[in-house]
Amino acid sequence: MPISVAHASLLLPKRKLSTAVPREYVHKSALAEVLLTGWHQHTDDTFTVTAQWPRAHGYYQSDHGLFDPLLFAETVRQLFPLLSHVGYDVPFGHQLIWDKLDFELDPAALRVEGTPAELRLDITCEVVRRRGELSAMTLRVLAFRDDHRLGTASARFSCHSPAVYRRLRAGRTDPQPIPLPPPAPPQRTARDRYRDVVLSPTSDSAVWQLRTDVTHPVLFDHPVDHVPGMLLIEAARQAVHAAVYPWRGLLVGIETTFSRFAELDAPCWLETRGAPQQRTDQTRVDLVARQHGRDVFTGIATYAHCPAR
């Protein structure tokens, strides 16, 4: 006799099904932006987290047949809230503030193939507690793709209760963003669409004004009261692209420090230094973002030449 759908399901072999972690655990509103798929805690301060990269992301697009390196940066960023909540019992509503992010990648492991990329991230946490609660944490990450080493990362952030965060922001929790300046040409910043350009040109070819489009569905997945860290990293990447234009390359490493909040209601300026005058196989470019005459973000980007399409 025919087997009903309900009974047929009982005859299927048991297996572990794949899914994404709850979006609340990675502080995302859109389910499509969740990259992490699971976690396992080995000891108090060591974890393994799995992730998947789609072959076609709405913003972090593949180029030269390689995954966008900033998918790795966003994957590491999502580790902050996940491990805070599931490993250290940080309540929802606490604010995580980036202090540092360093990473380096093997371009060979970024190649886009016939299926999404499956990642394993082995993580060791160095934790600072205050009155028994998580105050700050440094993550040491070793990443693999199909058992091949993808890269490494080190990131540090601090954790603040809602009351402490309100004091830190001192009345700046509802800023009015400044009008958007005109975007740079997309080809200068290795982008395909004007909306995805986060830099505006100035009279100095090494200095750019940051564009903070708070309606952007990926860079501003949910309302925030300051410039997101991933936007600053994307701006740094676009500035390096512009500095070495017209040759095209790949960001294979970056060392960054977030010194203070970048505000939405005042211009922010990004400057590149040390860009080569001619194409090289690999180069390092210094970056600094300033607002009100003070550094808010500094970095050193390592950029590798990619062959033509």
N, C-alpha and C positions, 0 to 999 in steps of 0.2 A: 504494500500500500504506500501511497506517497507520504513523505515525511513533511510535517508542517515546519514552517520557518522557526517557530518557537522551539520545537523538539530538535530540529537539525542543529541548532546552536549548541545543544548539549553534547553532540557527537564530534564537534570540532576539537582538534588537539589544543591543549592548554598552552598558552605562550604569554610572555610579557608584552603588553601592548605599549606602543610609543605614544607620547603626548608631550605637550609643553608644560612647564611649571605654571602655576596660577599667576596671572599678570600682576596681581597685587604684590607678589613676592619680589618682582623686579621693578616695581614702581612704574608700570606702563599702563596706559589706558587702552591701547589697541592690541588685541590678541596677536595680530600679524607681526607686531614688533618684538614679540617674545622669542629669544634665541635659545634659551636654556631649556633642557628637556628632562633633567633629573639630577639627583644628588645622592651621595652616600657619605656618611660621617664615619671616619676610621677611628680617630681619637678625638680628644677635646678640641684640638686645633688643627687637624688635618682632614681634608675632604677630597672627594672626587666628584666633579660635576660634568655632566654631558651637555652638549649643545649641537644644534644643527643650523647650517647656513643654507638659505635657499639659493638656487642658481641665479635667480633674478629677484633682487630686492628693489623695492620702490625708490630707495634713495642711494644706498651703498651698492652701486652697480659694478658689475665685472668689467674689466678693461684688459686688452691684450690677452684674453683668455684666462685671466687671473681674478680671483676674488678680491674685492676691495679690502685693503688692510684695515680700514676703520671698522669693518665688521668685527675684527678681533678686539679693537678698543671698546666697542659697544658690548661685546661679550664679557669682557673684564668688568666693565661698569655694572652690568647686571649681576655680577657676583657679589657686589657690595650688599645690596639689600637682601638678596637671597640668603647669604650666609648669616647676615645680621639677625634675620627673623628666625630661620630654622636651626641655626647653630648656637645663637647667643641670646635668644628670647627678647630681642629688641621689639617693642610694641609698634604696631602700625601708627603712623603719625609722627614718628621721630624723623628728624632731618639728617641726611648724610651729606657731608660736605667734603668735596675732593681736595686733597692737598698735593698729591703727586701721582703721575702715571708715567712709567717707562715701559717700553716694549721693543722687542726686535723679532723679526720674522724671517723665515726661509722662503724666498719667493717660489721655489720649486714645489712647496707644499700648498701653495695658493691656487694651483691650476684647477680650473673649472672642468669637471668631468660629467658623466652622464646622469649622475644623481646628486642630490644635495650633499654637502660635506658634513660628515659625522665627526664631532670633536670630543676628546676627553681632556679634561683639565684637572691636573693634580695640584692641590693648593695647600700651602702651609700658612697659617695665620699667626701673626704676632699681635697680641691683644693688650690694650691698656684699659684697665677698669678704674672706675671712680665710684666709691661707695658701693662696690659690688656689681655695678652695671657697666656695660660696654661704653667706653669713652672714645676710643680710637682703635684703628686696626690697620695693619699692613699685611697685604696679601702677596705671597710669592707663588707665581703660577708657572707651571710647566705644561705646555699644550701639545697635544698629539692629534694627528688626523690619520685615522686608519693605521695606528701604531707607528706612523712616521712623525718625527719631531716637527712641529709647526713653528714653535717659537716660545719665548719666555716673556713674562711681564712681572712688574712690581708696582703695586699701587697702595696708596695710603689715603685714608679718609678719617674724619672725625664724626661723632654721632651726638646729636643734641635733642633733648626733649622739646616739645612745642613751646613751653614757657621760656626755656633758655634761648631757643631760636628767635622768638619774638624780641627778646632783649638784644640779641646780636644784630637783628635787622633794624631795630630802633625806629620803627615807624615807616620802614621802606617796603612793607609787604604788599602794597597796592600801587606800584609805579605806573606811570603813563609813558609807554614807549615813544621814543622820538620818531618822526616821520622817516620812512625808508629812503635812503639815498639811492641813486640809480645803480644798477648792478654792472659789474665788469662784464666784458664779452665772455660768454660761456667757454669758448675755446681757449681763452687765456687761463682759465681756472680748471680745465679738464672736466667741464660739466656740459651736459647736453641741453639744459633748459635754464632760462634766465631765473626762474623761481628758485632754483637750487643753488644759485650763486650767493655767497655770503660776504662778498667783498665789494666795495665801491672804490673806484680809482680816485687818486688825488693828483696834485701837480708833481709829486715825487713818485717815481716809478717803484720805489722800494717801500712806500707807505700806503696803506689801504685803510679805509673806514669800514668797520664791521657793520654788516646789515643784519638786523635782528628782526626777522619776519615772524612775529608771534603767532601768525596764522598757519605757519608751515606744519603740515600734519605729522612729520617725522621729527624734525628738530625741536618742535614744541608739541610733543605728544599730549601734554596736559599743561594747564596754566602753572607758571612759576614766577617768582618775584625777582629773578636775576637771570643773567645770560647763562644757559646750561654749559657744563664743561665740555660736552660733546660738540657743541657749536664752536667753542674756541679751538678745539682740536681740528675740526673740519676747516675752520678759517686758516689755521696754520698750514694745513695740507694744501689748501687752495693758493695760499700766498707763496708756498714753495713752488708749486706748479707754475705760477705766474713769473716767479723769479728766474726760472730756467727755460721759459718759453722761448723759441717754438719747439724745442725737443721735449719729448714726453717721457716720463719716468714713473717710478713706483716708490711710495713711502714704505721703507722696510724697517724703520726704527724711529723712535722719538723718545726724548727725555723732557718731561714737562714739570713745571711747578705752578700751582695756582696760589697766588699770593694773597688775593682779596677778592671780594665779590665784584664781578663786572655788572654794572647796573644797566637797566633797560632805558632809563630816562636821560642818558647823556651819551655823547659820541664816544666811541672806543676806537683806538687807532692801532693797527698791527703793522709792524716793521720787520723786514727781513734784512739780514746782514750776512756777508760772506758768500753770496751766490756766485758760482763760477761764470766767467764771461764766455766760455765755450763748453761744449758737451764733454762730460766725463763719465766714466763707468759708474762711479759712486761719489757722492759729495755730501757734505754736512752744511746745513744752513742754520744760522742762529735766528731766533724769533723772539719778539717781545710785543705784548699788547699793553697799551697804556690808556688810562682814563683819568681825567683831572690831573694829568702830569705825573701819575704814579703807576708803577708796574702792577698789573693785575694777573699777568700770565707770562711766563718765559719758557722757552724750549729750544732744543737742538734737534733738528730733523735730519735723518739719514735718508738720502734719496738715491735710488739706483736707476740706471738707464734701462729702458725696455726697448726691444726691437720694434720696428714699425709693424703695423698690422699686416 
